[in-house]
Amino acid sequence: MHLLVLGGTVFLSRTVAETARDAGHQVTCAARGVSGNPPDGVEFVQVDRDQPDGLAALDAAEFDAVVDVEVQSPTRVRRALDAVGAKAGHWTYVSSGSVYGDEETTGQDAASAPVVAPPPKGSDETDRELHGPFKAACEAAVREAVGVKAFVCRAGLIVGPRDASDRFGYWPARLAAGGEVLVPGAPDDLVQYVDVRDLAQWIVHCAQNWVVGTFDAVAAPQPWGTVIDAMATAVGGPEVALTWVPGPWLGEQGVAPWAGPDSLPLWLPLPAYAGFMSRDVSASLEAGLTTRSTAEIATSALEWEQVLGLDRDRRSGITREREADLLAAWHAAV
Ligand SMILES: NC(=O)c1ccc[n+]([C@@H]2O[C@H](COP(=O)([O-])OP(=O)(O)OC[C@H]3O[C@@H](n4cnc5c(N)ncnc54)[C@H](OP(=O)(O)O)[C@@H]3O)[C@@H](O)[C@H]2O)c1
């Protein structure tokens, strides 16, 4: 198979290119080449999807399948579809769980869950507040142009090597340091994510085996307590002891959920976001998504954290000082 990866220089798209190359496929990566380098052993074509004719360098090429990871610009998505949609036999678009309109109901699946409406005409395509609506618009553009050959996979939290978001990696990094670890929420809360290598493998599998339709791209939900215990066993440092602290109390202390400064990743307020990490992914697993163990994911994520530097200022997570203050306040309160 000759696979065109629109991107291929950074995180997921680069892992897709590597995975396809390692499986013996011919791979072309097309990007501006400003965010990183494509992997060795693939062809690189310079394109700029911000220019109306920015994909002209692909005019003469033929591809069996295309993978597009465009974040939220329907204009860029349409430019790619106009340039190579007609000649591709299969089209993957990586969407996101942020297209869903009901964040609270647990156990929803991709086939029946409600999706938000596209943004009002003329909205700013870079507006992150409109990420879900713009993702929905990108999906719609793909279906309109190449619907019968489209594989739309809605990713949840993507974790693993080359993740620059500092979210999931907070936990293996923190556990590896040992001692008393503040854990938000309760052991029965569900968490859900996908390792970037599992998602890449599934995308290549779907292109090769002509899997089409719309699917969630996350592993099955797991109890948070099971996940953190497995991580602690795999990568935990000396004398790890978990202290569970309820989410509402953490909220009162100003700790942010999910991501960003002074946040605790993988924690979401419940029940408001109970639907976000409890998706029924039976259809995705039937369609070939395989997922590696928590221990393997945690070990790789820790290795990546070590590359980034364990003592760096994080984009997500809390500092050790903040954690110590919170633990002291919690112990004093109960
Ligand atoms: N990370 C998560 O947890 C998460 C969760 C849910 C959904 N998703 C979705 O997953 C997808 C993967 O994201 P990612 O961050 O992993 O992608 P990525 O691998 O970083 O790929 C993005 C690619 O786009 C290229 N690019 C950017 N601007 C371009 C332009 N104007 N013209 C041509 N190429 C351009 C970049 O290369 P150059 O800059 O060099 O051009 C880069 O190779 C996204 O659709 C995201 O919404 C991610």
The ligand as an SDF file (V2000), in Angstrom:
LIG
                    3D

 48 52  0  0  0  0  0  0  0  0999 V2000
   -3.5100   14.5810   21.5810 N   0  0  0  0  0  0  0  0  0  0  0  0
   -4.6740   14.1750   22.0250 C   0  0  0  0  0  0  0  0  0  0  0  0
   -4.8210   13.7360   23.1790 O   0  0  0  0  0  0  0  0  0  0  0  0
   -5.8610   14.1970   21.0920 C   0  0  0  0  0  0  0  0  0  0  0  0
   -7.1180   13.9070   21.6050 C   0  0  0  0  0  0  0  0  0  0  0  0
   -8.2120   13.8620   20.7290 C   0  0  0  0  0  0  0  0  0  0  0  0
   -8.0240   14.1130   19.3730 C   0  0  0  0  0  0  0  0  0  0  0  0
   -6.7830   14.4120   18.9050 N   0  0  0  0  0  0  0  0  0  0  0  0
   -6.6160   14.6580   17.4770 C   0  0  0  0  0  0  0  0  0  0  0  0
   -5.5630   13.8430   17.0160 O   0  0  0  0  0  0  0  0  0  0  0  0
   -5.0310   14.4260   15.8410 C   0  0  0  0  0  0  0  0  0  0  0  0
   -3.5600   14.2510   15.8930 C   0  0  0  0  0  0  0  0  0  0  0  0
   -2.9220   15.3790   16.4050 O   0  0  0  0  0  0  0  0  0  0  0  0
   -1.3590   15.4280   16.5640 P   0  0  0  0  0  0  0  0  0  0  0  0
   -1.1220   16.6530   17.3890 O   0  0  0  0  0  0  0  0  0  0  0  0
   -0.7990   14.1580   17.0580 O   0  0  0  0  0  0  0  0  0  0  0  0
   -0.8670   15.6370   15.0680 O   0  0  0  0  0  0  0  0  0  0  0  0
    0.6250   15.7010   14.6230 P   0  0  0  0  0  0  0  0  0  0  0  0
    1.2320   14.3650   14.5650 O   0  0  0  0  0  0  0  0  0  0  0  0
    1.2740   16.7470   15.4750 O   0  0  0  0  0  0  0  0  0  0  0  0
    0.5010   16.2240   13.1160 O   0  0  0  0  0  0  0  0  0  0  0  0
    0.1810   17.5020   12.7310 C   0  0  0  0  0  0  0  0  0  0  0  0
    0.8850   17.6940   11.4080 C   0  0  0  0  0  0  0  0  0  0  0  0
    0.2710   18.7340   10.6890 O   0  0  0  0  0  0  0  0  0  0  0  0
    1.2950   19.4310    9.9760 C   0  0  0  0  0  0  0  0  0  0  0  0
    0.8120   20.7570    9.6530 N   0  0  0  0  0  0  0  0  0  0  0  0
    0.4550   21.7360   10.5070 C   0  0  0  0  0  0  0  0  0  0  0  0
    0.0760   22.8250    9.8300 N   0  0  0  0  0  0  0  0  0  0  0  0
    0.1880   22.5230    8.5030 C   0  0  0  0  0  0  0  0  0  0  0  0
   -0.0530   23.2390    7.3020 C   0  0  0  0  0  0  0  0  0  0  0  0
   -0.4750   24.5020    7.3050 N   0  0  0  0  0  0  0  0  0  0  0  0
    0.1510   22.6130    6.1200 N   0  0  0  0  0  0  0  0  0  0  0  0
    0.6020   21.3400    6.1020 C   0  0  0  0  0  0  0  0  0  0  0  0
    0.8360   20.6050    7.2060 N   0  0  0  0  0  0  0  0  0  0  0  0
    0.6540   21.2050    8.3870 C   0  0  0  0  0  0  0  0  0  0  0  0
    2.4510   19.4320   10.9700 C   0  0  0  0  0  0  0  0  0  0  0  0
    3.7000   19.6010   10.3070 O   0  0  0  0  0  0  0  0  0  0  0  0
    4.3140   21.0550   10.0050 P   0  0  0  0  0  0  0  0  0  0  0  0
    3.9810   21.9300   11.1760 O   0  0  0  0  0  0  0  0  0  0  0  0
    5.7700   20.7930    9.8720 O   0  0  0  0  0  0  0  0  0  0  0  0
    3.6920   21.5240    8.7430 O   0  0  0  0  0  0  0  0  0  0  0  0
    2.3600   18.0280   11.5530 C   0  0  0  0  0  0  0  0  0  0  0  0
    3.1240   17.1010   10.8250 O   0  0  0  0  0  0  0  0  0  0  0  0
   -5.6100   15.8340   15.7430 C   0  0  0  0  0  0  0  0  0  0  0  0
   -6.6460   15.8280   14.7920 O   0  0  0  0  0  0  0  0  0  0  0  0
   -6.2080   16.0650   17.1240 C   0  0  0  0  0  0  0  0  0  0  0  0
   -7.3570   16.9170   17.0840 O   0  0  0  0  0  0  0  0  0  0  0  0
   -5.7100   14.4770   19.7330 C   0  0  0  0  0  0  0  0  0  0  0  0
  1  2  1  0
  2  3  2  0
  2  4  1  0
  4  5  1  0
  4 48  2  0
  5  6  2  0
  6  7  1  0
  7  8  2  0
  8  9  1  0
  8 48  1  0
  9 10  1  0
  9 46  1  0
 10 11  1  0
 11 12  1  0
 11 44  1  0
 12 13  1  0
 13 14  1  0
 14 15  2  0
 14 16  1  0
 14 17  1  0
 17 18  1  0
 18 19  2  0
 18 20  1  0
 18 21  1  0
 21 22  1  0
 22 23  1  0
 23 24  1  0
 23 42  1  0
 24 25  1  0
 25 26  1  0
 25 36  1  0
 26 27  1  0
 26 35  1  0
 27 28  2  0
 28 29  1  0
 29 30  1  0
 29 35  2  0
 30 31  1  0
 30 32  2  0
 32 33  1  0
 33 34  2  0
 34 35  1  0
 36 37  1  0
 36 42  1  0
 37 38  1  0
 38 39  2  0
 38 40  1  0
 38 41  1  0
 42 43  1  0
 44 45  1  0
 44 46  1  0
 46 47  1  0
M  CHG  2   8   1  16  -1
M  END
$$$$
